[in-house]
């Protein structure tokens, strides 16, 4: 599959519609203490209505959007929120070539290789004003082969290790964040060896399950499943993929809780001490707090096996067929500026990808200490969460390629790991079934 810029005919699939949901107000102080004077974002002051389509929770509160409308009285912003990212993805690709999308459309990072096949349908967002705004790898992933910037970065998912301090203390292990970071510093062997020590001391599970742990490991592989140049599926022949599968299935019988992420038992385990640690992108903190609001001993260590890793993140795009492209560009620019992304962090725990935001540790820590924030410092017993995830973001060295068949191959791998964890197959048999399933893809 060539990633050269080209138009394709996008079929009108029966996609889920984007549901318009009203965001609850999230009152919080401005962590960046932004006093920047805003000016009119467009020369044309004719009344215009701009639709913004996102999914899940981008942190674009009613207050934030009202702030833009107050600064630009001729603009009315309507925010439509899809129930899930899958709903948004279906709608996006069903309408991208046919029209009918919002003026600004959010996309998830995992869609980016597919989006890059249709960049003629997207406005070029290149602008001297935004040069150097984002981490290099964030910008590179949104730049097409012709050098057009087709998306503005919103958040990223730098990974740390979340842990239950009470469980580590019960095992005679250190529980202070700095001490835990020192204990786990190293590669995946270190993480699993410390886990075995924990299990030997307590008889309890070290981490939640193979699926989430695998995701952290595979996201450190630059090209795991497909050849970036040809699009050819290489997953079953890639020694890095097989090594990760072998290493993980060797340790899970002893130190995993054997729980699938997002299952009822997995959510319950966050509150009941079923497992001591889990890999933790910044957005996961809100999940933990939401599932276990009455717990008091979760914390975060500034460490990640193998160095750094990113799981998740999103962008804003502007469809070229829109009626208000210039005004949409101006709004997308404003929404992805550091000041606004810090506000989104305080409201929704979406960690910013903007360099100046990442360098402002005081603002990051303040945003994550907000009482309304899903990642607030009080819940996680840690007032340096912003510093931790900024460090984790700067430790990322790989932006993995995820092509046309990524979702299918990764789903097959997750199923293979589940078969081993639930005892229905041994690792060899499950791997062989994975190979057979992948050979049938494409």
C-alpha positions in Angstrom: 0.0 0.0 0.0 1.5 3.3 -1.1 1.0 6.2 1.3 1.2 8.7 -1.5 -1.5 11.4 -1.4 -4.4 10.4 -3.5 -8.2 10.5 -3.7 -10.3 7.4 -3.4 -14.0 6.9 -3.7 -15.2 6.3 -0.2 -18.2 4.1 0.0 -21.3 5.2 1.9 -21.2 2.5 4.5 -24.0 2.2 7.0 -22.3 4.1 9.7 -23.3 5.2 13.1 -24.4 8.8 13.3 -22.6 11.2 15.5 -24.7 11.8 18.6 -25.1 15.3 19.9 -24.5 15.2 23.6 -24.5 18.1 26.0 -21.2 18.3 27.9 -21.6 18.9 31.7 -19.9 22.0 32.8 -16.5 21.4 34.4 -15.7 24.4 36.5 -12.0 24.8 37.0 -9.5 27.6 37.3 -7.2 28.2 34.3 -4.0 26.2 35.2 -1.9 28.2 32.8 -3.1 31.6 34.2 -3.5 32.6 30.6 -3.9 36.3 30.1 -3.2 36.3 26.4 -5.3 38.8 24.6 -7.2 37.0 21.8 -8.0 38.8 18.6 -10.6 38.1 15.9 -9.7 34.7 14.4 -11.0 35.5 10.9 -11.2 38.7 8.8 -14.8 37.8 7.8 -17.1 38.7 10.6 -20.3 37.5 8.9 -22.2 35.2 11.3 -21.0 31.6 11.0 -21.9 28.4 12.7 -19.1 25.9 13.2 -19.7 22.2 14.0 -17.1 20.3 15.9 -17.3 16.5 16.0 -15.4 14.6 18.7 -15.8 11.4 20.7 -15.5 10.3 24.3 -14.3 13.4 26.2 -11.8 15.8 24.7 -12.2 18.3 27.5 -13.9 20.8 25.3 -16.3 22.0 27.9 -19.2 24.4 27.3 -17.2 27.1 29.1 -14.2 26.6 26.8 -16.3 26.8 23.6 -18.2 29.8 25.0 -14.9 31.5 25.6 -14.1 31.2 21.9 -17.6 32.6 21.0 -17.1 35.5 23.4 -13.9 36.3 21.7 -15.5 35.9 18.3 -19.1 37.1 18.6 -19.9 36.3 15.0 -19.1 32.6 15.6 -21.5 30.0 17.0 -19.9 26.6 17.9 -22.0 23.5 18.0 -20.2 20.5 19.6 -21.4 17.0 18.6 -19.9 14.1 20.6 -20.0 10.5 19.3 -20.7 7.8 21.9 -17.5 5.9 21.0 -14.4 6.4 18.8 -15.6 3.5 16.6 -18.9 5.4 15.9 -16.9 8.4 15.0 -14.6 6.4 12.7 -17.4 4.8 10.9 -19.1 8.2 10.3 -15.8 9.8 9.3 -14.9 7.4 6.5 -18.5 7.0 5.3 -18.8 10.8 4.6 -15.2 12.0 4.0 -15.5 11.7 0.2 -19.2 12.3 0.0 -19.7 15.4 2.2 -21.7 15.9 5.3 -19.0 15.9 7.9 -18.6 18.5 10.6 -16.5 21.6 10.0 -13.9 20.1 12.4 -13.6 16.4 12.8 -11.6 14.7 15.5 -9.7 11.5 14.6 -7.8 9.0 16.8 -4.1 8.4 16.3 -4.7 4.8 15.2 -6.7 5.9 12.2 -4.0 8.2 10.9 -2.4 5.7 8.4 -5.8 5.2 6.9 -6.6 8.9 6.9 -3.3 9.5 5.0 -4.8 7.7 2.0 -7.4 10.4 1.6 -5.6 13.6 2.3 -7.0 15.3 -0.8 -10.3 15.5 1.1 -8.7 17.4 4.0 -7.6 21.0 4.2 -3.9 21.8 4.5 -3.5 23.2 8.0 0.1 24.3 7.5 0.6 27.7 9.2 3.7 29.5 10.3 1.9 30.3 13.6 1.8 26.6 14.6 5.4 25.6 13.5 7.1 23.9 16.4 3.9 23.7 18.5 3.9 19.9 18.9 6.3 17.1 19.7 8.1 16.2 16.5 6.6 12.7 16.2 3.1 14.1 16.8 3.5 16.5 13.8 5.3 13.9 11.6 2.4 11.5 11.9 0.0 14.2 10.6 2.1 15.3 7.7 1.4 13.7 4.3 4.1 12.8 1.7 3.6 16.2 0.0 4.4 18.0 3.2 0.9 19.1 4.0 -0.1 19.2 7.7 -3.6 17.7 7.6 -4.3 17.5 11.3 -3.6 19.5 14.5 -2.5 17.5 17.5 -4.7 17.5 20.6 -3.6 15.0 23.3 -1.2 12.1 23.6 -1.0 9.0 25.9 2.5 8.9 27.5 2.7 5.8 29.7 3.9 5.4 33.3 3.2 2.7 35.9 0.2 3.0 38.2 0.4 1.0 41.4 -1.5 0.3 44.6 0.9 1.5 47.4 -0.8 -0.5 50.1 -0.3 -3.7 48.2 3.4 -3.0 47.6 3.9 -2.2 51.3 2.2 -5.5 52.2 4.8 -7.3 50.1 7.6 -5.5 51.9 8.4 -3.4 48.8 8.9 0.3 48.5 5.8 2.4 47.9 7.1 5.9 47.5 6.8 7.0 43.8 10.6 7.7 43.4 11.5 4.4 45.1 9.0 2.5 42.9 10.5 4.2 39.8 14.0 3.1 40.9 12.8 -0.4 41.6 11.2 -0.8 38.1 13.8 1.1 36.1 15.0 -1.2 33.2 13.5 -3.4 30.6 10.5 -5.7 30.5 12.6 -8.4 32.2 12.9 -6.2 35.2 9.2 -5.4 35.4 8.3 -9.1 35.3 11.1 -10.2 37.7 9.9 -7.7 40.3 6.4 -8.9 39.6 7.5 -12.5 40.4 9.0 -11.3 43.7 5.7 -9.6 44.5 3.7 -12.8 43.7 6.1 -14.9 45.8 5.6 -12.6 48.8 1.9 -12.2 48.6 0.3 -14.9 46.3 -1.5 -12.1 44.5 -1.3 -10.9 40.9 1.3 -8.3 39.8 -0.5 -6.9 36.8 -4.0 -6.9 35.4 -3.8 -9.0 32.2 -1.9 -9.9 29.1 -3.9 -7.6 26.8 -3.1 -4.2 28.3 0.5 -5.2 29.0 1.0 -6.4 25.4 -0.3 -3.1 24.2 2.4 -1.3 26.1 5.1 -3.6 24.7 4.0 -3.7 21.1 3.7 0.1 21.0 7.5 0.2 21.4 7.9 -1.6 18.1 8.3 0.7 15.1 6.7 -1.6 12.5 5.1 -4.5 14.2 2.4 -5.8 11.8 2.9 -4.1 8.4 5.7 -2.9 6.2 5.4 0.9 6.2 6.6 1.0 2.6 4.5 -1.7 1.0 1.7 -2.3 3.4 2.5 -6.0 3.4 1.5 -7.8 6.6 4.7 -9.0 8.4 3.2 -9.8 11.8 3.7 -13.5 11.7 7.3 -13.3 10.5 8.4 -10.4 12.7 10.7 -11.7 15.4 9.9 -8.8 17.6 6.2 -9.7 17.7 6.9 -13.4 18.4 9.4 -12.5 21.1 6.8 -10.3 22.9 4.2 -13.0 22.6 6.6 -15.6 24.0 7.8 -13.5 26.9 4.3 -12.4 27.9 2.7 -15.9 27.7 5.6 -17.3 29.7 5.0 -15.0 32.7 1.2 -14.6 32.7 0.5 -18.0 34.3 2.3 -16.8 37.5 2.0 -13.0 37.8 -1.1 -11.9 35.8 -4.6 -11.5 37.2 -5.9 -12.9 33.8 -8.4 -10.1 33.3 -9.4 -8.6 30.0 -9.3 -4.8 30.0 -12.7 -3.1 30.1 -14.3 -6.3 31.5 -16.5 -6.1 34.6 -14.0 -8.0 36.6 -11.2 -5.8 35.4 -13.0 -2.6 36.6 -13.9 -4.3 39.9 -10.2 -5.2 40.4 -9.2 -1.6 40.4 -11.2 -1.1 43.6 -10.6 -4.4 45.3 -6.8 -4.8 45.1 -6.9 -7.7 42.6 -3.6 -6.6 41.1 -0.8 -4.3 42.3 0.3 -2.5 39.1 -0.8 -1.7 35.6 0.6 0.2 32.6 -0.9 3.6 32.7 -1.2 6.2 29.9 -2.3 9.6 31.2 -5.9 9.1 30.2 -6.1 5.9 32.2 -6.0 7.8 35.4 -9.5 9.0 34.9 -10.6 5.4 34.3 -9.0 4.3 37.6 -10.6 7.1 39.6 -14.0 6.5 37.9 -14.0 2.8 38.7 -12.5 3.0 42.2 -13.5 6.4 43.6 -13.4 5.2 47.2 -9.9 3.8 47.1 -7.1 5.8 48.7 -3.8 4.1 47.8 -3.3 4.4 44.0 -0.2 6.3 42.9 1.9 6.8 39.8 5.7 6.1 39.3 7.7 8.0 36.7 8.9 4.9 34.9 8.0 2.7 32.0 9.6 -0.7 31.1 11.9 -0.3 28.1 12.1 3.5 28.4 9.0 5.2 26.9 5.8 4.4 25.2 2.6 6.1 23.9 -0.9 4.7 23.9 -3.5 6.9 22.4 -4.0 10.4 21.4 -6.0 12.4 18.9 -6.1 15.1 16.3 -8.4 17.7 14.7 -8.9 17.7 11.0 -10.8 20.1 8.7 -12.6 18.5 5.7 -11.9 20.5 2.6 -15.5 20.3 1.3 -16.8 22.2 4.3 -18.6 25.5 3.9 -16.4 27.3 6.5 -12.9 26.0 6.0 -11.0 29.2 7.0 -13.2 29.8 10.1 -12.8 26.1 11.0 -9.0 26.3 10.7 -9.0 29.3 13.0 -11.0 27.4 15.6 -8.9 24.2 15.3 -5.8 26.4 15.8 -7.3 27.9 18.9 -8.5 24.6 20.4 -5.1 23.0 20.0 -3.0 25.9 21.4 -1.2 25.1 24.6 -3.5 27.3 26.7 -6.6 25.5 25.6 -5.1 22.1 25.9 -4.1 22.7 29.5 -7.7 23.6 30.2 -8.8 20.4 28.5 -6.3 18.5 30.7 -7.9 20.0 33.8 -11.4 19.1 32.6 -10.8 15.7 31.1 -7.3 14.4 31.8 -6.3 14.6 28.2 -2.5 15.1 28.3 -1.3 17.8 25.9 1.0 17.3 23.0 2.2 20.9 22.7 5.8 21.6 23.5 5.3 24.8 25.5 2.6 23.0 27.6 4.9 20.1 28.3 7.7 22.4 29.4 5.4 24.2 31.9 5.5 21.8 34.8 3.8 24.2 37.1 0.8 24.5 34.8 0.7 20.7 34.1 0.8 19.9 37.8 -1.8 22.5 38.6 -4.1 21.2 35.9 -3.8 17.7 37.2 -4.4 18.8 40.7 -7.7 20.4 39.9 -10.4 19.1 42.1 -12.7 18.6 39.1 -10.0 16.8 37.1 -10.3 13.0 36.7 -6.6 12.8 37.3 -6.4 15.0 40.4 -3.4 14.8 42.6 -5.3 14.2 45.8 -6.8 10.9 44.5 -3.4 9.6 43.3 -1.5 10.9 46.4 0.9 12.6 44.1 1.3 16.4 43.4 3.8 15.8 40.5 1.6 14.1 38.0 2.2 16.7 35.4 5.9 16.4 35.8 5.7 12.6 35.6 3.8 12.5 32.4 5.8 15.3 30.8 8.9 13.2 31.5 7.2 10.1 30.1 6.2 12.1 26.9 9.8 13.1 26.4 11.0 9.5 26.8 9.0 8.4 23.8 11.3 7.4 21.0 9.0 5.3 18.7 5.8 6.3 16.9 4.7 2.9 15.7 3.3 2.5 12.2 -0.3 1.3 12.3 -1.6 0.6 8.8 -4.7 -0.6 7.0 -4.7 -4.0 8.7 -3.6 -3.0 12.2 -6.9 -3.4 13.9 -7.6 -6.8 12.4 -4.1 -8.2 13.2 -4.1 -6.7 16.7 -7.5 -8.1 17.4 -6.2 -11.5 16.4 -3.3 -11.1 18.7 -5.4 -10.1 21.6 -7.6 -13.1 21.1 -4.5 -15.3 21.0 -3.3 -13.9 24.3 -6.8 -14.4 25.8 -6.8 -18.1 24.8 -3.6 -18.6 26.7 -4.7 -16.6 29.7 -8.0 -18.5 30.0 -6.3 -21.8 29.6 -8.2 -22.9 26.5 -5.0 -23.2 24.5 -1.2 -23.5 25.2 1.0 -20.8 23.7 2.2 -22.8 20.7 -1.3 -23.8 19.6 -2.6 -20.3 20.1 0.3 -18.7 18.1 -0.4 -21.1 15.3 -4.0 -20.2 15.2 -3.0 -16.5 15.2 -0.8 -17.2 12.2 -3.6 -18.9 10.4 -6.0 -16.0 11.1 -3.6 -13.4 10.0 -2.9 -15.2 6.7 -6.6 -14.8 6.0 -6.5 -11.1 6.4 -6.3 -8.8 3.4 
